[in-house]
Amino acid sequence: MSRTVRVPGAKVALSTASCYPETCTTAFEMAADLGFDGVEVMVWTDPVSQDPDALRGLSERYGVPVLAIHAPCLLLTQRVWSTDPWTKLVRAQEAAERVGAATVVVHPPFRWQREYARGFVDGLAKMQHETDVVFAVENMFPWRARNREVAAYLPHWDLLELDFPSATLDLSHTAVSGTDALEVLDALGDRLAHVHLADGSGSNKDEHLVPGRGGQPCAELLERLARSGYDRTVVLEVNTRRALSRDEREADLAEGLAFARLNLAAAGSTP
């Protein structure tokens, strides 16, 4: 028997959030230095992340394509691009089209965004009909306070409770929610359009650990993706804020990249 290794079709990208508190510009540089296939730009308070022309310039300078745009859905980005959530999604779509990104990652609405939440499913479907950019809705998690669960998202935090054609599966978020990531993967089937690779210990905190440092089935999930012929993007989205130096941060990112490459390269035997 001889061993053959299938070259994975999925691209491995670096989320610019993985380099925080360093800048979006630094993330492009690190992605190029470490050998990532591209970047996912988290749109937040860094002005460069909000400027498609600046992002195109960085992409050309470092030879790193922008594979995805993460719409500004976080609490700290409530005023980025607009205070209106629909305007944010329109701007994210326009940015993706301008930089050549195939995907926009979007979170479900917060519970207090009631009007936005009521029209979210239909409104997103209408937007999807008007563009080739894929809106991939991300799984979130219930918030917990004093051992009580708080419903922070509408219509729901769980992808399996949402009626969207395309989804982003985040493994740090499955850790917080206590969801079986492999069951979600199987249930999503062809709806899976995007993956955020990270790990978590199962605490109430959204930890975004380097894959392999928590309890999520990161390796198994990547192997399943490889066997299924998944050819979209896997994004390393980890927290390196505690890194004491750039070298330490790069070491964490290199470890995550190697983990992804190894487990996506599904091995098979042939006579």
C-alpha positions in Angstrom: 0.0 0.0 0.0 1.2 3.5 -0.8 0.2 6.6 1.1 -1.1 9.6 -0.8 -2.0 13.0 0.6 -4.8 15.0 -0.9 -4.0 18.7 -1.3 -6.9 20.4 0.5 -9.1 22.8 -1.5 -9.9 25.0 1.4 -7.9 28.2 1.9 -6.6 29.1 5.3 -6.9 32.8 6.1 -5.9 35.0 9.0 -8.5 37.2 10.8 -7.1 40.6 11.4 -8.7 40.3 14.8 -6.1 37.7 15.6 -3.4 40.4 15.7 -5.2 42.8 18.0 -4.0 45.1 19.5 -1.8 45.5 16.5 -3.2 47.1 13.4 -4.9 45.8 10.3 -1.8 46.7 8.4 0.3 44.6 10.7 -2.1 41.7 10.1 -1.5 41.8 6.4 2.3 41.8 7.0 2.0 38.8 9.4 -0.2 36.9 7.0 2.3 37.3 4.2 5.3 36.4 6.4 3.7 33.3 7.8 2.2 32.0 4.5 -1.5 32.4 5.0 -3.7 32.2 1.9 -5.4 35.5 2.6 -7.0 37.6 5.3 -10.5 38.1 6.8 -10.8 41.8 7.7 -12.6 42.5 10.9 -14.2 45.9 10.4 -13.8 47.9 13.6 -12.3 51.1 15.0 -9.0 50.9 13.0 -9.7 53.3 10.1 -7.8 51.1 7.7 -10.2 48.3 8.2 -13.1 50.6 7.2 -11.5 51.8 3.9 -11.7 49.4 0.9 -9.2 51.4 -1.0 -6.7 51.1 1.8 -7.4 47.4 2.0 -6.8 47.0 -1.7 -3.5 48.8 -1.3 -2.4 46.5 1.5 -3.5 43.4 -0.5 -1.4 44.5 -3.4 1.6 45.5 -1.3 1.8 42.2 0.6 0.4 39.9 -2.1 -2.3 38.7 0.3 -5.9 38.6 -1.0 -8.9 39.7 1.2 -11.0 36.6 1.3 -13.7 37.8 3.6 -15.1 40.9 5.3 -16.5 40.7 8.8 -19.2 43.3 9.1 -19.0 45.6 12.2 -21.4 43.7 14.5 -19.6 44.0 17.8 -20.6 46.2 20.7 -17.5 48.3 20.2 -18.3 48.9 16.6 -21.9 50.2 17.1 -20.9 53.6 15.4 -18.6 52.2 12.7 -19.9 53.1 9.2 -23.3 54.0 10.7 -25.5 53.4 13.7 -28.0 51.7 11.3 -27.3 48.0 11.1 -28.6 47.7 7.5 -26.3 50.4 6.4 -23.4 48.5 8.0 -24.3 45.4 5.9 -24.6 47.4 2.7 -21.2 49.0 3.4 -19.8 45.5 4.1 -21.1 44.2 0.8 -19.7 47.1 -1.1 -16.3 46.7 0.6 -16.3 43.0 -0.2 -17.1 43.7 -3.9 -14.4 46.3 -4.1 -11.7 44.2 -2.6 -12.8 41.0 -4.3 -13.8 39.1 -1.1 -16.3 36.3 -1.6 -17.9 36.4 1.9 -19.3 38.8 4.4 -19.6 37.4 7.9 -22.5 38.8 9.9 -23.8 38.2 13.4 -27.5 37.8 14.3 -29.1 41.0 15.6 -28.8 41.9 19.3 -32.1 41.4 21.2 -32.5 45.2 21.7 -32.3 45.8 17.9 -35.9 44.7 17.6 -36.9 46.4 14.3 -33.7 45.1 12.7 -34.3 41.6 14.1 -37.9 41.5 12.8 -36.8 42.0 9.2 -33.4 40.3 9.4 -34.2 37.0 7.7 -36.2 38.6 4.8 -33.9 41.6 4.5 -30.8 39.5 4.3 -32.4 37.2 1.7 -33.2 40.3 -0.4 -29.6 41.5 -0.2 -28.2 38.1 -1.0 -30.4 38.0 -4.2 -28.7 41.2 -5.4 -25.1 40.2 -5.1 -22.7 37.3 -5.6 -21.1 38.0 -2.2 -22.2 35.4 0.3 -23.6 36.6 3.6 -22.6 33.9 6.1 -24.5 34.2 9.4 -22.3 33.2 12.3 -23.3 31.1 15.3 -23.2 32.9 18.6 -24.0 31.9 22.1 -26.2 32.7 25.1 -24.9 35.3 27.5 -24.7 34.2 31.2 -24.8 36.3 34.3 -24.9 34.9 37.8 -25.6 31.5 36.5 -28.6 32.7 34.5 -28.8 32.5 30.7 -29.6 35.7 28.9 -31.0 35.7 25.4 -28.9 38.3 23.7 -29.7 37.6 20.1 -32.8 37.6 17.9 -34.0 35.5 16.1 -31.6 33.2 17.9 -27.9 32.6 18.6 -28.1 29.0 17.2 -27.5 28.5 13.5 -29.8 25.5 13.5 -32.7 27.7 14.7 -32.1 30.2 11.8 -33.3 30.0 8.3 -30.3 31.2 6.3 -28.8 29.7 3.2 -25.2 30.3 4.3 -23.5 30.0 7.7 -20.2 30.6 9.5 -19.3 28.1 12.1 -17.2 29.4 14.9 -15.6 26.9 17.3 -14.9 29.3 20.1 -18.7 30.1 20.1 -19.7 26.4 20.2 -17.4 26.1 23.3 -19.3 28.9 25.1 -22.7 27.6 24.1 -21.9 24.0 24.9 -22.9 23.0 21.4 -21.5 19.9 19.7 -19.6 21.4 16.8 -19.5 18.2 14.8 -23.2 17.8 15.1 -23.7 21.4 13.9 -21.3 20.7 11.0 -23.3 17.7 9.9 -26.6 19.4 10.3 -25.6 22.5 8.3 -24.4 20.4 5.3 -24.2 22.6 2.2 -25.2 25.6 4.2 -21.7 25.8 5.7 -19.9 28.6 3.8 -17.2 29.7 6.2 -15.3 28.5 9.3 -13.8 30.4 12.2 -11.1 28.1 13.6 -10.4 28.6 17.3 -10.7 26.7 20.5 -12.4 27.0 23.9 -12.4 25.4 27.3 -16.2 25.6 27.7 -16.2 28.5 30.1 -18.6 31.5 29.8 -15.9 33.5 28.1 -15.5 33.7 24.4 -11.8 32.6 24.6 -10.7 32.1 20.9 -7.8 29.9 22.0 -5.2 28.6 19.5 -6.7 25.4 18.1 -5.6 22.4 20.1 -5.4 24.3 23.4 -9.0 23.8 24.4 -11.7 21.1 24.3 -13.3 21.6 20.9 -13.0 18.9 18.2 -10.9 21.2 16.0 -8.8 18.5 14.4 -11.8 16.2 13.8 -13.8 19.0 12.2 -11.0 19.9 9.8 -10.6 16.3 8.8 -14.3 16.0 8.1 -14.1 19.2 6.0 -11.2 17.7 4.0 -13.0 14.4 3.4 -16.1 16.2 2.3 -14.2 18.2 -0.3 -14.9 21.6 1.4 -13.2 24.2 -0.7 -14.1 27.5 0.9 -12.3 29.3 3.6 -11.1 28.4 7.1 -10.2 31.5 9.1 -7.8 31.4 12.1 -9.6 33.7 14.6 -7.7 33.5 17.8 -7.0 35.9 20.8 -3.3 36.8 21.0 -3.7 39.9 23.3 -1.6 38.4 26.0 1.4 37.9 23.7 4.3 39.7 25.3 6.0 40.4 22.0 5.5 40.2 18.2 7.6 37.1 18.1 5.3 35.4 20.7 2.2 36.5 18.7 3.6 35.2 15.4 4.5 31.9 17.2 0.8 31.5 18.2 -0.4 32.3 14.7 2.1 30.0 13.1 1.0 27.2 15.4 -2.6 27.8 14.4 -1.7 27.8 10.7 0.3 24.6 11.0 -2.7 23.0 12.9 -5.1 23.9 10.1 -2.8 22.8 7.3 -2.0 19.4 8.9 -5.6 18.5 9.7 -7.0 19.7 6.3 -4.5 17.5 4.5 -6.6 14.4 4.8 -4.4 11.3 4.1 -5.7 8.3 2.1 -4.4 4.9 1.2 -4.3 3.6 -2.4 -3.1 0.1 -3.5 
